[in-house]
């Protein structure tokens, strides 16, 4: 995203963070901002009009307020108005910025009601559940199908089994967060939720489950390395045979037996 786009998002975020709102109000605002995002997705001409630097900021704000009147609450309208008054590198940046603040509003709701850690963990576990079911992964990851149908299926799968914010974010992933695939959107949401708790995420793969003490020690070591708390997301995969693989952002440490066996095979084949 362009520098001007990031500055414009900050203006919208300032409106959001200045609110003394309840979890329910933040949830409503997040829902409505997602609705606005999907509206903008379907309206390329409107995106161009709302991000056109040749139009006065007051005109752009007046246009969006007219369109949203009676469709969303005052809070969501104020956030979007702040966004359209800004400057954007491309019309799509406005859409992405609206979506980004929708996610942040939902995470603020989770922080308000104390469920943020649960949301982070549930999004990760849902991703692992989907990855472990080839048919489900194919259905939810099918970008050529109607995202509304996939969102409805996701809602059915999670209803009553996860935090309300988890359900809303997981269904949003079906539409693709920032143009990402469903699977990448879920991973992105896990990391954004962790960042909202001032944590980094470490994806850990082991051949056998770590006990509580092992997880605690690994988390403590990684926290020392990165200078901030690190949330472990552990996947058990017997195929790695033994050892451990850890990925934090772009950093990857692979000490698995399967990797060492692959290296040995390659060395022998190169003789």
C-alpha positions in Angstrom: 0.0 0.0 0.0 1.2 3.5 -0.8 2.3 6.0 1.9 -0.7 8.1 1.3 -2.9 5.1 1.7 -1.4 4.2 5.0 -1.9 7.8 6.2 -5.5 7.7 5.2 -6.0 4.4 7.1 -4.6 6.1 10.1 -7.2 8.8 9.9 -10.0 6.2 9.9 -8.3 4.3 12.7 -8.2 7.4 14.8 -12.0 7.7 14.5 -12.4 4.0 15.5 -9.9 4.1 18.4 -11.5 7.3 19.8 -14.8 5.5 20.4 -15.8 4.7 23.9 -17.9 1.8 22.7 -19.0 -1.6 24.0 -18.0 -4.9 22.5 -21.5 -5.1 20.8 -21.0 -1.6 19.3 -17.6 -2.5 17.9 -19.0 -5.7 16.5 -21.8 -3.9 14.8 -19.3 -1.4 13.4 -17.0 -4.2 12.1 -20.0 -5.9 10.5 -21.1 -2.8 8.7 -17.6 -1.9 7.5 -17.4 -5.4 6.0 -20.7 -4.7 4.2 -19.3 -1.4 2.9 -16.2 -3.3 1.7 -18.3 -5.8 -0.3 -20.3 -3.0 -1.7 -17.1 -1.3 -2.9 -15.9 -4.5 -4.4 -19.0 -4.6 -6.7 -18.8 -0.9 -7.5 -15.5 -0.1 -9.3 -16.8 3.3 -10.7 -17.8 4.3 -7.2 -14.3 3.4 -5.9 -12.7 5.6 -8.4 -15.1 8.5 -7.6 -14.4 8.2 -3.9 -10.6 8.1 -4.3 -10.4 10.6 -7.1 -7.9 13.3 -5.9 -9.4 15.8 -8.4 -12.6 15.8 -6.4 -12.8 17.8 -3.2 -12.7 15.9 0.1 -16.0 17.4 1.1 -17.6 16.2 -2.1 -16.3 12.7 -1.6 -17.5 12.6 1.9 -20.9 14.0 0.9 -21.3 11.3 -1.7 -20.5 8.4 0.6 -22.6 9.7 3.4 -25.5 10.0 1.0 -25.1 6.4 -0.1 -24.7 5.0 3.4 -27.5 7.0 5.0 -29.9 4.5 6.7 -27.7 1.6 5.6 -25.1 1.7 8.4 -24.8 3.3 11.8 -23.2 6.6 12.6 -19.9 5.0 13.8 -19.3 3.0 10.6 -20.3 6.0 8.5 -17.8 8.3 10.3 -15.0 5.8 9.8 -15.7 5.5 6.1 -16.1 9.3 5.8 -12.6 9.7 7.3 -11.3 7.2 4.8 -12.7 8.8 1.7 -11.4 12.2 2.7 -7.9 10.8 2.5 -5.7 10.2 -0.5 -5.1 6.8 -2.0 -2.6 5.4 -4.4 -5.3 3.4 -6.2 -9.0 3.0 -5.8 -8.5 -0.6 -4.6 -6.5 0.8 -1.6 -9.7 2.5 -0.3 -11.5 -0.9 -0.4 -8.6 -2.6 1.3 -8.4 0.1 4.0 -12.1 -0.2 4.8 -11.7 -4.0 5.1 -8.6 -3.6 7.3 -10.5 -1.3 9.7 -13.5 -3.7 9.7 -11.2 -6.5 11.0 -9.7 -4.1 13.6 -13.1 -3.2 14.8 -14.0 -6.8 15.3 -10.8 -7.4 17.2 -11.5 -4.4 19.4 -14.8 -6.1 20.2 -13.0 -9.3 21.2 -10.5 -7.3 23.3 -13.4 -5.5 25.0 -15.2 -8.8 26.0 -11.9 -10.6 26.8 -12.1 -13.2 24.0 -9.2 -12.0 21.9 -6.9 -14.9 22.8 -9.7 -17.4 22.1 -10.3 -15.8 18.7 -6.7 -16.1 17.8 -6.6 -19.7 18.8 -9.9 -20.6 17.2 -9.0 -19.1 13.9 -5.8 -21.2 13.8 -7.6 -24.4 14.9 -10.3 -23.9 12.3 -7.6 -23.5 9.6 -6.0 -26.8 10.7 -9.4 -28.5 10.7 -10.0 -27.3 7.1 -6.5 -28.3 6.0 -7.0 -31.8 7.5 -10.2 -32.4 5.4 -9.4 -32.5 1.7 -13.0 -32.1 0.6 -13.7 -29.2 3.0 -10.4 -27.5 2.0 -11.4 -27.8 -1.7 -14.9 -26.4 -1.1 -13.8 -23.4 1.1 -10.7 -22.7 -0.9 -12.5 -22.7 -4.3 -12.1 -19.1 -5.4 -14.3 -19.6 -8.5 -17.4 -20.3 -6.4 -19.8 -17.9 -4.8 -18.2 -16.6 -1.5 -21.6 -16.1 0.1 -22.2 -19.9 -0.1 -18.8 -20.6 1.4 -19.4 -18.0 4.1 -22.7 -19.6 5.0 -21.1 -23.1 5.2 -18.3 -21.6 7.5 -20.9 -20.0 9.7 -22.8 -23.3 10.0 -19.6 -25.1 10.9 -18.6 -22.7 13.6 -22.0 -21.6 15.0 -22.1 -22.3 18.7 -18.6 -23.7 18.7 -16.5 -20.6 18.6 -16.5 -17.0 19.7 -18.9 -14.7 17.7 -16.0 -12.6 16.5 -14.2 -15.8 15.3 -17.3 -16.7 13.2 -17.4 -13.3 11.7 -13.7 -13.2 10.8 -13.7 -16.8 9.4 -16.7 -16.0 7.2 -14.9 -12.8 6.1 -12.0 -15.0 5.0 -14.3 -16.7 2.5 -14.4 -13.4 0.6 -10.6 -13.1 0.7 -8.9 -10.6 3.0 -6.9 -8.1 1.0 -7.3 -10.3 -2.1 -5.8 -13.3 -0.3 -7.0 -16.9 -0.7 -9.2 -18.4 2.0 -6.3 -20.2 3.6 -4.0 -17.2 3.4 -6.7 -15.0 4.8 -7.1 -17.2 7.9 -3.4 -17.2 8.5 -3.3 -13.4 8.1 -6.2 -13.1 10.6 -4.3 -15.2 13.1 -1.3 -13.0 12.9 -3.4 -9.8 13.1 -5.1 -11.1 16.2 -1.8 -11.9 17.7 -0.5 -8.5 16.9 -3.5 -7.0 18.6 -2.2 -8.7 21.8 1.3 -7.5 21.1 2.5 -10.9 20.2 4.3 -12.6 17.3 3.1 -16.0 16.0 5.4 -19.1 15.8 4.1 -21.9 13.7 5.6 -25.0 15.2 5.5 -28.5 13.6 6.4 -31.6 15.6 6.1 -35.3 15.1 4.6 -35.8 18.5 2.6 -33.4 20.7 4.7 -31.2 23.0 3.8 -31.4 26.7 2.9 -28.2 28.6 6.4 -27.7 29.9 7.9 -28.2 26.5 5.6 -25.6 25.0 6.3 -23.1 27.8 10.1 -23.5 27.4 10.0 -23.1 23.6 7.7 -20.1 23.9 10.1 -18.5 26.4 13.2 -19.1 24.2 11.4 -17.6 21.2 10.3 -14.6 23.2 13.9 -13.9 24.2 15.0 -14.1 20.5 12.3 -11.8 19.2 12.1 -9.5 22.2 8.3 -9.8 22.6 5.8 -12.5 23.6 5.4 -15.3 21.0 2.2 -17.3 20.7 2.9 -20.9 19.6 0.6 -22.5 17.0 1.5 -26.2 17.1 0.8 -28.8 14.4 1.5 -32.5 14.9 2.8 -34.1 11.7 4.2 -37.6 12.0 5.6 -37.3 8.5 8.5 -35.2 9.7 9.6 -38.3 11.7 11.2 -36.3 14.5 12.7 -33.0 15.4 11.0 -29.7 15.1 10.2 -27.0 12.5 9.6 -23.4 13.6 8.5 -20.5 11.5 8.1 -16.9 12.7 7.3 -14.5 9.9 9.9 -15.0 7.2 12.3 -16.8 9.6 12.4 -20.6 9.3 14.3 -23.0 11.4 14.0 -26.6 10.2 15.5 -29.2 12.5 13.3 -32.1 11.4 14.5 -35.6 10.7 12.7 -35.5 7.4 14.7 -32.5 6.3 18.0 -34.1 7.2 17.0 -37.3 5.4 16.2 -35.2 2.3 19.6 -33.5 2.5 21.3 -36.9 2.8 19.4 -38.3 -0.2 20.4 -35.2 -2.3 24.0 -35.5 -1.2 24.1 -39.2 -2.2 22.4 -38.4 -5.5 25.0 -35.8 -6.3 27.9 -38.1 -6.0 
